[in-house]
Amino acid sequence: MKSINILEKISDGKLYDIDDTVKADTCGCNGCSDCCYDIGELVVLTPFDVYEIVNYLGVEFVELLGDKIELIESNKILLPHLKMKDDNKRCSFLNKEFRCMIHSKRPNICRLFPLGRVYKDDDFKYFLQVGNCPKTDLKDVKVRDWIGIENYDENKIFILEWYKFIKALTFRLKFVRDEEELKEINQFILDNCYNIKVKEGESFYSLFEENLPYVKNKLGII
């Protein structure tokens, strides 16, 4: 979680809620894809991000691993990230015209830019990143419209639950030093959080919520 002092250095000094208006609208970017380069370690994918991508492309999660998604370790946790490629370190989901192939189902972090999220007291607010977008004439837009995600309330509940889960898992893994055990735990997370099969008429959010207590119990997380 970023501190307010750091936020003052990288933002306009304000925190925004979902129905607030913020100067973040790029008005279509006009062909710019500057924010899609060298961001591999920044865009960690949540289970919902992966669910959206694999269903949109009609592929299995494992088919994207190594090609467009890579696993990066942080605090002993191995999680999927967008994979960068070529010397330019461009996102693997950019096509030859340098446009996003999964734009309508892009990861939540990508949806936010040039906004960011800061967590506090079992909630989060948004902040405007200053100087990271090359456009200088960003327009006013409501945060909800800019993010443009369906079922926002359910999505927010999921994001908070996932954030708390990763935070608890980070603490839990501080005490695990056996490499084989770490490998098994990380594979368990991939199998049980990133391979959720949603049948027609079912909801990802409901299935995730049903499965989370089982995952926590297996990992020894309260």
C-alpha positions as CSV (number, residue, x, y, z in Angstrom):
1,M,0.0,0.0,0.0
2,K,1.4,3.4,-0.9
3,S,1.7,6.0,1.8
4,I,0.0,9.4,1.5
5,N,3.5,11.0,1.4
6,I,4.4,9.0,-1.7
7,L,1.0,9.8,-3.3
8,E,1.6,13.5,-2.9
9,K,4.7,13.1,-5.0
10,I,3.2,11.0,-7.8
11,S,-0.4,12.3,-7.9
12,D,-2.4,15.5,-7.9
13,G,-2.7,15.1,-4.1
14,K,-6.4,14.0,-4.2
15,L,-8.2,10.8,-3.6
16,Y,-11.2,9.9,-5.8
17,D,-14.2,7.6,-5.4
18,I,-16.1,5.8,-8.1
19,D,-18.6,8.6,-8.8
20,D,-16.1,11.5,-8.6
21,T,-14.9,13.3,-11.7
22,V,-11.2,13.3,-12.5
23,K,-9.0,14.7,-15.3
24,A,-8.0,11.3,-16.8
25,D,-9.8,10.9,-20.1
26,T,-7.3,10.4,-23.0
27,C,-10.1,10.7,-25.6
28,G,-9.0,7.5,-27.4
29,C,-5.2,7.9,-27.1
30,N,-5.0,8.8,-30.8
31,G,-2.9,5.8,-31.6
32,C,-0.6,6.1,-28.6
33,S,0.4,2.9,-26.8
34,D,3.2,4.4,-24.6
35,C,1.7,2.9,-21.5
36,C,1.9,-0.6,-23.0
37,Y,5.7,-0.8,-22.8
38,D,8.0,-2.1,-20.1
39,I,5.2,-2.7,-17.6
40,G,5.6,-6.5,-17.1
41,E,6.3,-6.4,-13.3
42,L,3.6,-3.7,-12.8
43,V,0.6,-5.5,-14.2
44,V,0.0,-8.5,-12.0
45,L,-3.1,-10.4,-13.1
46,T,-5.9,-11.3,-10.8
47,P,-7.9,-14.4,-11.3
48,F,-10.7,-12.3,-12.7
49,D,-8.3,-10.7,-15.2
50,V,-7.2,-14.2,-16.4
51,Y,-10.8,-15.4,-16.5
52,E,-11.8,-12.4,-18.7
53,I,-8.8,-12.9,-21.1
54,V,-9.1,-16.7,-21.6
55,N,-12.8,-16.6,-22.2
56,Y,-12.5,-13.7,-24.6
57,L,-9.8,-15.4,-26.6
58,G,-11.3,-18.9,-26.3
59,V,-8.2,-20.5,-24.9
60,E,-7.0,-22.2,-21.8
61,F,-4.9,-20.3,-19.2
62,V,-2.0,-22.8,-19.7
63,E,-1.9,-21.9,-23.5
64,L,-1.1,-18.2,-22.6
65,L,1.7,-19.0,-20.1
66,G,5.1,-18.4,-21.6
67,D,3.6,-16.8,-24.7
68,K,1.6,-13.8,-23.5
69,I,1.6,-14.3,-19.8
70,E,4.6,-15.0,-17.5
71,L,4.9,-16.0,-13.9
72,I,6.9,-13.6,-11.7
73,E,7.8,-14.2,-8.1
74,S,7.3,-11.5,-5.5
75,N,7.5,-12.2,-1.7
76,K,7.7,-15.9,-2.6
77,I,4.4,-15.8,-4.4
78,L,4.4,-16.8,-8.1
79,L,1.7,-14.8,-9.9
80,P,0.8,-14.2,-13.6
81,H,1.9,-10.9,-15.2
82,L,1.6,-9.5,-18.7
83,K,4.6,-10.7,-20.7
84,M,6.7,-8.1,-22.5
85,K,8.5,-9.1,-25.7
86,D,11.2,-7.9,-28.1
87,D,13.9,-5.3,-27.4
88,N,11.2,-2.7,-27.0
89,K,9.6,-4.6,-24.1
90,R,6.1,-4.2,-25.6
91,C,3.1,-6.0,-24.2
92,S,2.5,-9.3,-25.9
93,F,-1.2,-8.4,-26.4
94,L,-0.3,-5.5,-28.7
95,N,-1.0,-6.3,-32.4
96,K,1.1,-5.2,-35.4
97,E,-0.7,-1.9,-35.4
98,F,0.3,-1.5,-31.7
99,R,-3.3,-1.7,-30.6
100,C,-4.5,-3.9,-27.7
101,M,-6.0,-7.2,-28.8
102,I,-7.9,-7.7,-25.6
103,H,-8.9,-4.0,-25.0
104,S,-12.6,-4.8,-24.0
105,K,-11.3,-7.4,-21.5
106,R,-8.0,-5.8,-20.6
107,P,-6.7,-6.2,-17.0
108,N,-8.1,-4.0,-14.2
109,I,-4.8,-2.2,-13.8
110,C,-4.7,-1.3,-17.5
111,R,-8.3,0.0,-17.2
112,L,-7.3,2.3,-14.5
113,F,-4.3,4.1,-16.1
114,P,-3.6,7.0,-15.6
115,L,-5.4,6.3,-12.4
116,G,-4.1,4.1,-9.6
117,R,-5.6,2.5,-6.5
118,V,-4.6,3.0,-2.8
119,Y,-5.9,0.6,-0.1
120,K,-7.0,1.7,3.4
121,D,-9.3,0.4,6.1
122,D,-10.8,-2.5,4.0
123,D,-11.5,-0.1,1.1
124,F,-9.7,1.6,-1.7
125,K,-9.7,5.0,-3.4
126,Y,-8.3,6.1,-6.7
127,F,-5.6,8.6,-7.4
128,L,-4.5,10.4,-10.6
129,Q,-0.9,9.6,-11.6
130,V,0.8,12.8,-12.8
131,G,3.4,12.8,-15.6
132,N,3.1,9.2,-16.6
133,C,0.7,9.7,-19.6
134,P,2.4,11.6,-22.5
135,K,-0.9,13.4,-23.3
136,T,-1.1,16.8,-21.7
137,D,-4.7,17.6,-22.4
138,L,-6.6,15.0,-20.4
139,K,-10.3,15.7,-20.1
140,D,-12.7,15.4,-17.2
141,V,-14.4,12.0,-16.8
142,K,-16.3,10.2,-14.1
143,V,-14.1,7.5,-12.6
144,R,-16.9,4.9,-13.1
145,D,-17.1,5.7,-16.8
146,W,-13.3,5.7,-17.2
147,I,-12.9,2.2,-15.7
148,G,-16.0,1.0,-17.6
149,I,-16.3,-2.4,-15.9
150,E,-19.5,-4.3,-15.6
151,N,-20.9,-5.3,-12.2
152,Y,-18.6,-2.8,-10.5
153,D,-19.9,-3.5,-6.9
154,E,-19.2,-7.3,-7.3
155,N,-15.8,-6.5,-8.9
156,K,-14.8,-4.2,-6.0
157,I,-15.7,-6.9,-3.4
158,F,-13.6,-9.4,-5.4
159,I,-10.6,-7.0,-5.6
160,L,-10.7,-6.3,-1.9
161,E,-11.0,-10.0,-1.1
162,W,-8.1,-10.9,-3.4
163,Y,-6.0,-8.0,-2.0
164,K,-6.5,-9.3,1.6
165,F,-5.8,-12.9,0.5
166,I,-2.5,-12.0,-1.1
167,K,-1.6,-9.9,2.0
168,A,-2.3,-12.8,4.3
169,L,-0.5,-15.2,2.0
170,T,2.6,-13.0,2.0
171,F,2.7,-13.2,5.8
172,R,2.1,-16.9,5.8
173,L,4.9,-17.6,3.4
174,K,7.4,-15.7,5.5
175,F,7.6,-18.8,7.6
176,V,8.0,-21.3,4.7
177,R,11.6,-22.0,3.7
178,D,11.3,-25.3,2.0
179,E,11.5,-24.8,-1.8
180,E,9.4,-27.8,-2.6
181,E,6.6,-26.7,-0.3
182,L,6.7,-23.2,-1.8
183,K,6.5,-24.8,-5.3
184,E,3.4,-26.8,-4.2
185,I,1.7,-23.8,-2.7
186,N,2.2,-21.7,-5.8
187,Q,1.0,-24.5,-8.0
188,F,-2.1,-24.9,-5.8
189,I,-2.9,-21.2,-6.2
190,L,-2.6,-21.3,-9.9
191,D,-4.8,-24.5,-10.1
192,N,-7.5,-23.3,-7.7
193,C,-7.6,-19.5,-8.3
194,Y,-6.6,-19.0,-11.9
195,N,-8.4,-22.0,-13.5
196,I,-11.9,-21.4,-12.3
197,K,-14.3,-23.0,-14.8
198,V,-17.5,-20.9,-15.1
199,K,-20.4,-22.7,-16.8
200,E,-23.2,-20.9,-18.6
201,G,-25.5,-19.2,-16.2
202,E,-22.9,-19.2,-13.4
203,S,-21.0,-16.2,-12.1
204,F,-17.2,-15.9,-11.7
205,Y,-17.7,-13.8,-8.5
206,S,-20.0,-16.4,-6.9
207,L,-17.7,-19.3,-7.7
208,F,-14.6,-17.4,-6.5
209,E,-16.4,-16.6,-3.2
210,E,-17.5,-20.2,-2.7
211,N,-14.0,-21.5,-3.4
212,L,-12.0,-19.0,-1.4
213,P,-12.6,-20.6,2.1
214,Y,-11.4,-24.0,0.7
215,V,-8.2,-22.3,-0.6
216,K,-7.6,-20.5,2.7
217,N,-8.1,-23.6,4.7
218,K,-5.7,-25.6,2.6
219,L,-3.0,-22.9,2.9
220,G,-3.6,-22.3,6.6
221,I,-4.9,-18.8,6.2
222,I,-7.5,-17.5,8.6
